[in-house]
Amino acid sequence: MASTFTPLGIEKMATGENAGTWGTKTNTNLDIIEQIAGGFTQQSIAGGAQTTALSVSDGSTGAVLAHRMIEFTGSITGNQIVTIPNDVQNFYILKNSTSGAYTVQFKYATGSGDSFTFSATTKTTKIIFASGNPDTTNPKMIEIQTGGDLVDDTSPQLGGDLDTNSFNIAFDDAHGINDENGNEQIIFQTTSSAVNQIDITNAATGNSPSIQATGGDSNINLKVGPKGTGLFEVLGATNPGSLQLNCESNSHGIKLTSPPHSSGQSYELKFPTGNVTADRFLKVASVSGSGTTGVGQLSFAEVSGGTSYQAVKTSGFTAVAGEGYFCNTTSAAFTATLPSSGTIGDEITFIDYAGTFDTNNLTVGRNSHNIQGSAADLTVSTERAGFTLVYVDSTQGWLLKDK
């Protein structure tokens, strides 16, 4: 009876065969076993798309498929296929050291069993179990997980921090991150209009999803920035979009709310470019564009129409627009000087405090502007006179509001 061979080439000597050569053949078998257990070899698969068949070498060492670790080398210019005979059962450490962005597939020679493929950009090392089948019809290749894809582990767990090592974590569309109970989720998806979207769902009734800055210093900003001229947008839902500014206890807050959809408004308001000033209000100083898409420039404006009355004056002073003066000329006549500059609508009021303007006149000094269109001071000699001057322009200057 002649010797037979295993699928990896080890000789199984029959009784009475190979007389006088058992020592040599046994040593060869041991070398093959050592090669299978821990041997390393390289296999060049350089070139265009092709199939490289690894074959057994019965009774001798050196067969590539009879090594524990196989390194694929060479510059490939097309997708590669590497096959082994259908009856081989072994596990391999495969290293893809090829250059070129093409796939390398490791499979059995025939049949429809599973195979293993290095992607065009995967230049790593994998452990693959060539399972074989009893009938060797459709033997399968099974990847042994060692920190690569976790498809076979339905409940993987980390034992420490996950360092992505400058790589990204990729999510399929409409999938994301769940909490340990599978309730709260962050979902990354692309909408039907190809807009990237992050959805945060919350299973607990009455509680809103929250994004907060924590750790580090006690005071940390949370920055949200668009790109280029993009906007930070607060979306509407069943109601117009609202931005709420809470109190420090987050128990109540004020809201800035958009007009409803029915109004069709898309205008823009720009805050003032000047410094904040006390006792002023915000007004639309100018508008560019028009209609529902107009852009309004806000400014800090002075309140008009009211008069700020001052303490009684008994001697000369310089008046200020928007103020009113009770003038007491009992002791002597004096001059109230108007401001050196004026803005249309500025008002100043003078009142005879003691009824003495007829004996000790009040003089209103014109400063650099006309009074009633004349480059002359105004002398007031009427007892109990009360009057208001309004600035109009550089021609007429200050005009009497009432006569």
Stockholm file with secondary structure:
# STOCKHOLM 1.0

chainA/1-403         MASTFTPLGIEKMATGENAGTWGTKTNTNLDIIEQIAGGFTQQSIAGGAQTTALSVSDGSTGAVLAHRMIEFTGSITGNQIVTIPNDVQNFYILKNSTSGAYTVQFKYATGSGDSFTFSATTKTTKIIFASGNPDTTNPKMIEIQTGGDLVDDTSPQLGGDLDTNSFNIAFDDAHGINDENGNEQIIFQTTSSAVNQIDITNAATGNSPSIQATGGDSNINLKVGPKGTGLFEVLGATNPGSLQLNCESNSHGIKLTSPPHSSGQSYELKFPTGNVTADRFLKVASVSGSGTTGVGQLSFAEVSGGTSYQAVKTSGFTAVAGEGYFCNTTSAAFTATLPSSGTIGDEITFIDYAGTFDTNNLTVGRNSHNIQGSAADLTVSTERAGFTLVYVDSTQGWLLKDK
#=GR chainA/1-403 SS CCCEECTTCCEECCTTCSTTCHHHHHHHHHHHHHHHHHCEEEEECCBSSEEEECCCCTTSSCCGGGSSEEEEESBBSSCEEEEECTTCCEEEEEEECCBSSCCEEEEESSSSCCCEEECTTCCSEEEEEECCCTTCSSCCEEEECSSSCCTTCSSCCCSSCCCCTTCCCCCCTTEEEECTTSCSEEEEEECTTSCEEEEEECCSTTCCCCCCCCSSSSSCCCCCCCSTTCCCCCCCSSSCCEEEEECTTSSCEEEEECCCGGGCCCCEEECCSSCCCTTEEEEEEEEESCGGGCEEEEEEEECCSCCEECCCBCSCEECCTTEEEEECCSSCCEEEECCSCCCTTCEEEEEESSSCTTTSCEEEECTTSCBTTBSSCEEECCTTCEEEEEEEETTTEEEESCC
#=GC SS_cons         CCCEECTTCCEECCTTCSTTCHHHHHHHHHHHHHHHHHCEEEEECCBSSEEEECCCCTTSSCCGGGSSEEEEESBBSSCEEEEECTTCCEEEEEEECCBSSCCEEEEESSSSCCCEEECTTCCSEEEEEECCCTTCSSCCEEEECSSSCCTTCSSCCCSSCCCCTTCCCCCCTTEEEECTTSCSEEEEEECTTSCEEEEEECCSTTCCCCCCCCSSSSSCCCCCCCSTTCCCCCCCSSSCCEEEEECTTSSCEEEEECCCGGGCCCCEEECCSSCCCTTEEEEEEEEESCGGGCEEEEEEEECCSCCEECCCBCSCEECCTTEEEEECCSSCCEEEECCSCCCTTCEEEEEESSSCTTTSCEEEECTTSCBTTBSSCEEECCTTCEEEEEEEETTTEEEESCC
//
